Amino acid sequence: MTSLVKEQSLKLNYQLFAGGGDDKTEKATPKKKSDARKKGQVFQSREVSASLVLVLMIVSMNAFGSIIYGQLSTYIKKAFTEYLTNKDAIDTGILAKLFIDGVIVLAKTSLPLLLIALFAGLIVGYAQVGILFTLETLKPQGNRINPFSGFKRIFSMRSIVELVKSIIKILIVAGVAYSYLKSKSNEVVALMNADLRDILSFIGSAAFAVALRICIAMILVGFLDYLYQRYDYEKSLKMTKQEVKEEFKQLEGNPEIKSKIKQKQRQMSMKRMMQEIPKADVVITNPTHFAVAIRYEAEKSSAPYVIAKGQDYIALRIKQLAAENKVQIVENKPLARTLYSTVDIGQPIPPELYQAVAEILAFVYNLRSGGRAG
């Protein structure tokens, strides 16, 4: 009884080990990647997009800073010198005009920057993903509202990576700002005796320098994130060996079915060939291993051509049909072997064999004219 229990335990363990064949160890095939792309499953790093767009925005703001400052300062001066000079004279018309002018100035100063950010985002997105439009990601999925799946996502490796990235970004911002301001500590102290224009100028230049350094650091983070996103994407699309086999069968066709189709094609070809044997003028044999049926039609071909050939069992069958249909059988070992190996069915015989085949055909025609059949 004890030995029986041990034997059953071993069988169970073997079955558990056998389940390892379902591990996804194979790289995704091009078809799997194409199907995933159609469903909107592509890899891209949002950190790369955000950091590059941010760099471009900061550079653009620095380049257009004087224009933006001029537009805003002109609007503010105009507001206080033309619209708000007399409190008693303020009415809804003045407030409306003040609001409209403010909107126009805001559009002039912000719209170019927004367009730059938009085009930069599109270019970076295209560089990573290309052109892709799909509605698959908008379809409702049950696992998104499943609390167990949500709990699993919260504590997944992806969530941990995102948390680490957020901490790194906070440390980068704090570290870069602290190191820059520490290097400018003497200038910060000197601002206590400076006028407002100098203070604003220092704040603007310091903000630009800090932001640019942060962006450069974020580009490095984005590059590392890009590598991780690519690795995670490839890992998520990995396939089992069985999945690869099934996909190959779908693309190339089931080998068993293809084999049956080829077998059926061979049978049909063999049937057509056997139907042509009664039309032959002569069958040249080895005598047992090879048989080649020859036909000559002056109006169809300038030379005799092969209408059937076979080896061993097929050769025997060709000779049987030839005998049944009173087609002359001639034994010529070297010629039969040469014709079998060098001339395909439906092809004329080569010029170097004209003499040999012509002699055999002449012999057959003489027999027919003499009233003797083989």
Secondary structure, 3 states (H helix, E strand, C coil): CHHHHHHHHHHHHHHHHHHHHHCCCECCCHHHHHHHHHCCCCCCCHHHHHHHHHHHHHHHHHHCHHHHHHHHHHHHHHHHHHHCCCHHHCCHHHHHHHHHHHHHHHHHHHHHHHHHHHHHHHHHHHHHHCCCCCCHHHCCCHHHHCHHHHHHHHCCHHHHHHHHHHHHHHHHHHHHHHHHHHHCHHHHHHHHHCCHHHHHHHHHHHHHHHHHHHHHHHHHHHHHHHHHHHHHHHHHCCECHHHHHHHHHHHHCCHHHHHHHHHHHHHHHHHHHHHHHHHCCEEEECCCCEEEEEECCCCCCCCCEEEEEEECHHHHHHHHHHHHCCCEEEECHHHHHHHHHHCCCCCECCHHHHHHHHHHHHHHHHHHHCCCCC
